Amino acid sequence: MDLGGSDRMSMAWFMNWLNARRDLPMRSFLRDVFSDLVFSQHMRVALSRFDGSSQRLRFLLGDQGIEPTSSSGRAQR
C-alpha cells in the first residue's frame, strides 16, 4: 500500500489524500482532482520524458489556471 509515495501516488497516499478532502464541496474536490492528480501527473511524466528538444507538455499553469499549450492544438488564439 505504501509503494510509490506521493510522486507515484501509492494507495496509502491516495487514501490519505482522499480522506483529507472528504468534507469538501464537490466543486473544490474536482478542482483538487484535476490540479493534484491529473495535472501534476501529466507534468511529472512529460518532464521526465523531456529530451531537450521535443515539447511534450500539452498543458501548463497559466494566468487563468491550467491551460493547453500551443503544441496541443487547442490553445486559445
TIRO-2110 file (N, C-alpha, C; in Angstrom, 1 decimal):
// TIRO-2110
0.8, -1.2, 0.0, N, 1, A
0.0, 0.0, 0.0, CA, 1, A
0.9, 1.3, 0.0, C, 1, A
2.1, 1.2, 0.5, N, 2, A
2.9, 2.4, 0.6, CA, 2, A
3.9, 2.6, -0.5, C, 2, A
3.9, 1.6, -1.5, N, 3, A
4.8, 1.7, -2.6, CA, 3, A
4.5, 3.0, -3.4, C, 3, A
5.5, 3.7, -3.8, N, 4, A
5.4, 4.8, -4.7, CA, 4, A
5.4, 6.2, -4.0, C, 4, A
4.8, 6.4, -2.9, N, 5, A
4.7, 7.7, -2.3, CA, 5, A
4.0, 8.7, -3.1, C, 5, A
4.1, 10.0, -2.7, N, 6, A
3.4, 11.0, -3.4, CA, 6, A
3.7, 11.2, -4.9, C, 6, A
5.0, 10.9, -5.2, N, 7, A
5.4, 11.0, -6.6, CA, 7, A
4.8, 9.9, -7.5, C, 7, A
4.4, 8.8, -7.0, N, 8, A
3.8, 7.7, -7.8, CA, 8, A
2.4, 7.4, -7.3, C, 8, A
1.9, 8.2, -6.4, N, 9, A
0.5, 8.0, -5.9, CA, 9, A
0.2, 6.6, -5.4, C, 9, A
0.9, 6.2, -4.4, N, 10, A
0.6, 4.8, -3.8, CA, 10, A
-0.9, 4.8, -3.3, C, 10, A
-1.4, 3.6, -3.0, N, 11, A
-2.7, 3.5, -2.5, CA, 11, A
-2.8, 4.2, -1.1, C, 11, A
-1.8, 4.1, -0.3, N, 12, A
-1.8, 4.7, 1.0, CA, 12, A
-1.9, 6.2, 0.9, C, 12, A
-1.0, 6.7, 0.0, N, 13, A
-1.0, 8.2, -0.3, CA, 13, A
-2.4, 8.7, -0.8, C, 13, A
-2.9, 7.9, -1.7, N, 14, A
-4.2, 8.3, -2.3, CA, 14, A
-5.3, 8.3, -1.2, C, 14, A
-5.3, 7.3, -0.4, N, 15, A
-6.4, 7.2, 0.7, CA, 15, A
-6.2, 8.4, 1.6, C, 15, A
-5.0, 8.8, 2.0, N, 16, A
-4.8, 9.9, 2.8, CA, 16, A
-5.3, 11.2, 2.1, C, 16, A
-4.9, 11.3, 0.8, N, 17, A
-5.4, 12.5, 0.0, CA, 17, A
-6.9, 12.5, 0.0, C, 17, A
-7.5, 11.4, -0.3, N, 18, A
-9.0, 11.3, -0.4, CA, 18, A
-9.6, 11.7, 1.0, C, 18, A
-9.1, 11.1, 2.1, N, 19, A
-9.7, 11.4, 3.4, CA, 19, A
-9.6, 12.8, 3.8, C, 19, A
-8.5, 13.5, 3.4, N, 20, A
-8.3, 14.9, 3.7, CA, 20, A
-9.3, 15.8, 3.0, C, 20, A
-10.0, 15.3, 2.0, N, 21, A
-10.9, 16.1, 1.1, CA, 21, A
-12.4, 15.6, 1.2, C, 21, A
-12.6, 14.7, 2.1, N, 22, A
-14.0, 14.1, 2.1, CA, 22, A
-15.1, 15.0, 2.5, C, 22, A
-14.8, 16.1, 3.2, N, 23, A
-15.8, 17.1, 3.5, CA, 23, A
-15.8, 18.3, 2.6, C, 23, A
-15.1, 18.3, 1.6, N, 24, A
-15.1, 19.4, 0.6, CA, 24, A
-16.3, 19.5, -0.2, C, 24, A
-16.7, 20.6, -0.7, N, 25, A
-17.8, 20.7, -1.7, CA, 25, A
-17.3, 20.0, -3.0, C, 25, A
-18.2, 19.5, -3.7, N, 26, A
-17.9, 18.8, -5.0, CA, 26, A
-17.0, 19.6, -5.9, C, 26, A
-17.3, 20.9, -6.0, N, 27, A
-16.5, 21.8, -6.9, CA, 27, A
-15.1, 21.8, -6.5, C, 27, A
-14.8, 22.0, -5.2, N, 28, A
-13.5, 22.0, -4.6, CA, 28, A
-12.8, 20.7, -4.8, C, 28, A
-13.5, 19.6, -4.6, N, 29, A
-12.9, 18.3, -4.7, CA, 29, A
-12.5, 18.0, -6.1, C, 29, A
-13.3, 18.4, -7.1, N, 30, A
-13.0, 18.2, -8.5, CA, 30, A
-11.8, 19.1, -8.9, C, 30, A
-11.7, 20.3, -8.4, N, 31, A
-10.6, 21.2, -8.7, CA, 31, A
-9.3, 20.5, -8.2, C, 31, A
-9.4, 19.9, -7.0, N, 32, A
-8.2, 19.2, -6.5, CA, 32, A
-7.8, 18.0, -7.3, C, 32, A
-8.8, 17.3, -7.7, N, 33, A
-8.6, 16.1, -8.6, CA, 33, A
-7.8, 16.5, -9.8, C, 33, A
-8.2, 17.5, -10.5, N, 34, A
-7.5, 18.0, -11.7, CA, 34, A
-6.2, 18.6, -11.4, C, 34, A
-6.1, 19.4, -10.4, N, 35, A
-4.8, 20.1, -10.1, CA, 35, A
-3.8, 19.1, -9.4, C, 35, A
-4.2, 18.3, -8.4, N, 36, A
-3.3, 17.5, -7.7, CA, 36, A
-3.0, 16.2, -8.3, C, 36, A
-4.0, 15.6, -9.0, N, 37, A
-3.8, 14.3, -9.6, CA, 37, A
-3.5, 14.3, -11.1, C, 37, A
-4.4, 14.9, -11.9, N, 38, A
-4.3, 14.8, -13.4, CA, 38, A
-3.2, 15.7, -13.8, C, 38, A
-3.2, 17.0, -13.5, N, 39, A
-2.2, 18.0, -14.0, CA, 39, A
-0.8, 17.6, -13.5, C, 39, A
-0.7, 17.4, -12.2, N, 40, A
0.6, 17.1, -11.6, CA, 40, A
1.2, 15.8, -12.2, C, 40, A
0.4, 14.8, -12.4, N, 41, A
0.9, 13.6, -13.0, CA, 41, A
1.3, 13.8, -14.5, C, 41, A
0.5, 14.6, -15.2, N, 42, A
0.9, 15.0, -16.6, CA, 42, A
2.3, 15.7, -16.6, C, 42, A
2.5, 16.6, -15.7, N, 43, A
3.7, 17.4, -15.6, CA, 43, A
4.9, 16.4, -15.3, C, 43, A
4.7, 15.5, -14.3, N, 44, A
5.8, 14.6, -13.9, CA, 44, A
6.2, 13.7, -15.1, C, 44, A
5.2, 13.2, -15.8, N, 45, A
5.5, 12.3, -16.9, CA, 45, A
6.1, 13.1, -18.1, C, 45, A
5.6, 14.2, -18.4, N, 46, A
6.1, 15.0, -19.6, CA, 46, A
7.5, 15.5, -19.3, C, 46, A
7.8, 15.9, -18.1, N, 47, A
9.1, 16.4, -17.8, CA, 47, A
10.1, 15.3, -17.7, C, 47, A
9.7, 14.1, -17.2, N, 48, A
10.6, 13.0, -17.1, CA, 48, A
11.0, 12.5, -18.5, C, 48, A
10.1, 12.7, -19.5, N, 49, A
10.4, 12.3, -20.9, CA, 49, A
11.0, 13.4, -21.8, C, 49, A
11.2, 14.6, -21.2, N, 50, A
11.8, 15.7, -22.0, CA, 50, A
13.2, 15.3, -22.4, C, 50, A
13.5, 15.4, -23.7, N, 51, A
14.8, 15.0, -24.3, CA, 51, A
15.6, 16.3, -24.6, C, 51, A
15.2, 17.5, -24.3, N, 52, A
15.9, 18.7, -24.6, CA, 52, A
15.5, 19.4, -25.8, C, 52, A
14.7, 18.7, -26.6, N, 53, A
14.2, 19.4, -27.9, CA, 53, A
12.7, 19.2, -28.1, C, 53, A
12.2, 18.0, -27.9, N, 54, A
10.8, 17.8, -28.2, CA, 54, A
9.9, 18.3, -27.1, C, 54, A
8.9, 19.1, -27.4, N, 55, A
8.0, 19.6, -26.4, CA, 55, A
6.9, 18.6, -26.2, C, 55, A
6.8, 18.1, -25.0, N, 56, A
5.8, 17.0, -24.7, CA, 56, A
4.7, 17.6, -23.8, C, 56, A
4.9, 18.8, -23.3, N, 57, A
3.9, 19.4, -22.4, CA, 57, A
2.6, 19.8, -23.3, C, 57, A
1.5, 19.3, -22.9, N, 58, A
0.3, 19.7, -23.6, CA, 58, A
-0.6, 20.7, -22.7, C, 58, A
-0.2, 20.8, -21.4, N, 59, A
-0.9, 21.8, -20.6, CA, 59, A
0.1, 22.5, -19.7, C, 59, A
-0.2, 23.7, -19.3, N, 60, A
0.7, 24.4, -18.4, CA, 60, A
-0.1, 25.2, -17.4, C, 60, A
0.5, 25.8, -16.4, N, 61, A
-0.1, 26.6, -15.4, CA, 61, A
0.0, 28.0, -15.9, C, 61, A
-1.1, 28.6, -16.4, N, 62, A
-1.1, 30.0, -16.9, CA, 62, A
-1.8, 30.9, -16.0, C, 62, A
-2.1, 32.1, -16.5, N, 63, A
-2.8, 33.1, -15.7, CA, 63, A
-4.2, 32.7, -15.4, C, 63, A
-4.8, 31.9, -16.2, N, 64, A
-6.2, 31.5, -16.0, CA, 64, A
-6.3, 30.1, -15.4, C, 64, A
-5.2, 29.6, -14.8, N, 65, A
-5.2, 28.2, -14.3, CA, 65, A
-4.6, 27.3, -15.3, C, 65, A
-5.0, 26.1, -15.4, N, 66, A
-4.5, 25.1, -16.3, CA, 66, A
-4.9, 25.4, -17.7, C, 66, A
-4.0, 25.6, -18.6, N, 67, A
-4.3, 25.9, -20.0, CA, 67, A
-3.5, 25.0, -20.9, C, 67, A
-4.1, 24.8, -22.1, N, 68, A
-3.4, 24.0, -23.1, CA, 68, A
-2.3, 24.8, -23.7, C, 68, A
-1.2, 24.1, -24.1, N, 69, A
-0.1, 24.7, -24.8, CA, 69, A
-0.4, 24.9, -26.2, C, 69, A
0.4, 25.7, -26.9, N, 70, A
0.2, 25.8, -28.4, CA, 70, A
0.5, 24.5, -29.1, C, 70, A
1.3, 23.6, -28.6, N, 71, A
1.6, 22.3, -29.2, CA, 71, A
0.5, 21.3, -29.1, C, 71, A
-0.5, 21.6, -28.2, N, 72, A
-1.6, 20.7, -28.0, CA, 72, A
-2.6, 20.9, -29.1, C, 72, A
-2.6, 22.0, -29.9, N, 73, A
-3.5, 22.2, -30.9, CA, 73, A
-4.8, 22.8, -30.4, C, 73, A
-4.9, 23.1, -29.1, N, 74, A
-6.2, 23.6, -28.6, CA, 74, A
-5.9, 24.9, -27.8, C, 74, A
-4.8, 25.5, -28.0, N, 75, A
-4.5, 26.8, -27.3, CA, 75, A
-5.5, 27.9, -27.8, C, 75, A
-5.8, 28.7, -26.9, N, 76, A
-6.7, 29.9, -27.2, CA, 76, A
-5.9, 30.8, -28.1, C, 76, A
-6.6, 31.3, -29.1, N, 77, A
-5.9, 32.3, -30.0, CA, 77, A
-6.3, 33.7, -29.7, C, 77, A
END
